[in-house]
């Protein structure tokens, strides 16, 4: 099994390549709605884009976009927040908009941080919501910004990504806990590999000097968030095993934590030259896991928790309230639909699978790609699962259902509850 390229890495490298000087070459980036919309938006502002097979070349704008325009990032939270920051480097006004759901999701914290650096940003319709207009501002420059706890780490990554192109660079000084710090680490690593000077005192400050990055030449590794569903599928299905090809042992993608959580539940894990192999257990045991470092992976873990013999507690979930849907509420509702007992709060889920049943169910996805994938792989274990709006996976993994069919063809079948 080879999942598509990492969504998180693709988004970061697209912004970096578009702003860099020269021509960047990126192999195996994710082709999905989120990333395609971001790349199209960067192209609207003046970046050059050309595809040849699974390789894209991006001609950068040397730190300043020559054009403005109107861009629509759809449901993409990361693309939208990155684009708001990137638009501050455009020579003409940029209107940033998104889907009805994206108009409900928070952007005000990121806007306020940019305004502190001198950005001229106005809300077009409702205060604190998309659409927004970003106008050229002579006063916009780098410097130090005090940052409290934010609802998303994407605001922080957005500032760091444009930091090399700001006079004085950028320094984030944290006055509260850093939300999803592993994703900030992913951003800093991408900048460092591109030749930027990065300074870090974990939980205290992150800084990027002015200058660079150089044009990129990179192969994007498979998406650990997408791989999480196949790892969970193997873990919950007896003696099954799945190898995720190309996923390195030293990957710093946050959702690599899912594999370690499944091992806690009783699955087996092994890295080889080919990739990561997960082997299932006859019956998983409930587990207690802090998911703050890998919030997206919590959905795959919740699916696995529905198959264990004892209850599971998933903690550190507060950011799930403001994702594509309120994922805590959505998970609780659909897990209850298959008979699990669920206790939900703003930060955790306690899942008791001992009352689960095997009656046919239709799962609501709430237009959330990760809900569809989580309950899709749960269907491999219990059977009798129908997924509403299966096409919502196109946001991050258009080939998911085809890959699920390949797993079934290779012998992965619903377990003894099917």
Secondary structure, 3 states (H helix, E strand, C coil): CCCCECHHHHHHHHHHHHHCCCEEEEECCCCCHHHHHHHHHHHHCCCEEEEECCEEEEECCCCCECCCEEEECCCCHHHHHHHHHHHCCECCCEEEECCHHHHHCCCHHHHHHHHHCCCEEEECCCCCCCCEEEECCCCCCCEEEEECCCCCCHHHHHHHHHHCCCCCCEEEEECCCCCCHHHHHHHHHHHHHCCCCEEEECCCEEEECCCCCCCCEEECCECHHHHHHHHHHHHCCCCCEEEEECCCCCCCCHHHHHHHHHHHCCCEEEECCCEEEEECCCCCCCCEEECCCCCCCHHHHHHHHCCCCCCEEEECCHHHHHCCCCHHHHHHHHHHHCCCEEEECCCCEEEEHHHCCCCCEEECCCCCHHHHHHHHHHHHHHCCEEECCHHHHHHCCCCHHHHHHHHHHCCCCCCCCC
